Amino acid sequence: MTAMTTIPAHDVYARCIGASRRVRWDLEQDVIRGRSFDRAHKYLPDGLSLAAGFAGLSEDERRLVSQIQGRTYANLFGLAERFINAKVLELSRDHWFGDQVALEALVRFSDEELKHQALFRRIEALVGESMPAGYRFDFDPDAIAAVVLGKSTWAVLALTLHIELFTQSHYVQSIADSEISPLFKDVFLYHWKEESQHAILDELEWKRCDAGLAPGQRDRAVDDFIDLVGAVDDILRSQAAADADYFAANAGSAVDPARAQTLREGFLKAYRWQFILSGARHAHFGKVLSGLITDQQRARIQAALAPLS
């Protein structure tokens, strides 16, 4: 389902409601179904974990890399959905006394994001049962959300669309046909089903927000977006170091300082690909962004992304 400029916004909101009704799922009955994680499986495919590029690792060690990254991948989505839901609820206010179809679409979006947060909390608990103690994910989702929501709505919606587009491409291009944990694959199948209409709503609301900005406000919003990407990278740097240390503690073989640094770099490269670069390079994100900004603003964004590549 793709937003089309030739379709009135009211009708696109209505289509998103229809999609929401059709794909509605239950966390326990449809996704978990009484299952647990089996560590004989990878949790994240090589196309996302980049584990094949971790030099000198055995097959068992690459599987451990995929399991650690899979756990963090799910936790990072849970973190992002805290601020996404708050922003969606804020945006719904603009429709309280206007288009009730648009309001319903955003209320459904919010309800689904709350369910996704519950899903990722459930996954963390299940993965925690299967893996050794010592894993750390030391971020307060409320504190992160407060920082993100301190930026302009334009920038938050840019980041949100970026996230929800790469969510879809990750599932379709890497997860769907991979040989990974069946439970992990189902988590992201059902997540993908609802994120598809969320991305359409993000785009509608982003364009609606952009239409009300003066050039100077948009220019400051571009700076806010760059700041948010930098904040995401700070989180990824911290988690890559923590996950490399966790791997070293559980790999079963000694890890010298040089190898430890190589591991941190490998985890960071994978996380930057997953949560920044795959979205920044998404064709539709680039198309929408380019339609809203100047060439000079695009150059500033590209310059900010260049060191992450």
Stockholm file with secondary structure:
# STOCKHOLM 1.0

chainA/1-309         MTAMTTIPAHDVYARCIGASRRVRWDLEQDVIRGRSFDRAHKYLPDGLSLAAGFAGLSEDERRLVSQIQGRTYANLFGLAERFINAKVLELSRDHWFGDQVALEALVRFSDEELKHQALFRRIEALVGESMPAGYRFDFDPDAIAAVVLGKSTWAVLALTLHIELFTQSHYVQSIADSEISPLFKDVFLYHWKEESQHAILDELEWKRCDAGLAPGQRDRAVDDFIDLVGAVDDILRSQAAADADYFAANAGSAVDPARAQTLREGFLKAYRWQFILSGARHAHFGKVLSGLITDQQRARIQAALAPLS
#=GR chainA/1-309 SS CCCCTTSCHHHHHHHHHHHHHHHCCCIIIIIITTCCCCTTSCSSCHHHHCGGGSTTCCHHHHHHHHHHHHHHHHHHHHHHHHHHHHHHHHHHGGGTTSCHHHHHHHHHHHHHHHHHHHHHHHHHHHHHHHSCTTCCCCCCHHHHHHHHHTSCHHHHHHHHHHHHHHHHHHIIIIITTSCSCHHHHHHHHHHHHHHHHHHHHHHHHHHHHHHTCCHHHHHHHHHHHHHHHHHHHHHHHHHHHHHHHHHHHHSSSCCCHHHHHHHHHHHHHHHHIIIIIHHHTCHHHHHHHHTTSCHHHHHHHHHHHGGGC
#=GC SS_cons         CCCCTTSCHHHHHHHHHHHHHHHCCCIIIIIITTCCCCTTSCSSCHHHHCGGGSTTCCHHHHHHHHHHHHHHHHHHHHHHHHHHHHHHHHHHGGGTTSCHHHHHHHHHHHHHHHHHHHHHHHHHHHHHHHSCTTCCCCCCHHHHHHHHHTSCHHHHHHHHHHHHHHHHHHIIIIITTSCSCHHHHHHHHHHHHHHHHHHHHHHHHHHHHHHTCCHHHHHHHHHHHHHHHHHHHHHHHHHHHHHHHHHHHHSSSCCCHHHHHHHHHHHHHHHHIIIIIHHHTCHHHHHHHHTTSCHHHHHHHHHHHGGGC
//
